[in-house]
């Protein structure tokens, strides 16, 4: 599960960089792509935070 969340986190960062620099999208299409990749990034970050190992002590 954590490996999948890490993969999603990395993929969303790379996708966001691609959309913002290389895709050539503009206007609403770029905003929609950035919002989607940002939602995946935030979701995977929250999932990783919720599944973190906690030290007892």
Secondary structure as GFF3:
##gff-version 3
##sequence-region A 1 57
A	DSSP	alpha_helix	2	21	.	.	.	ID=ss1
A	DSSP	alpha_helix	28	50	.	.	.	ID=ss2
###
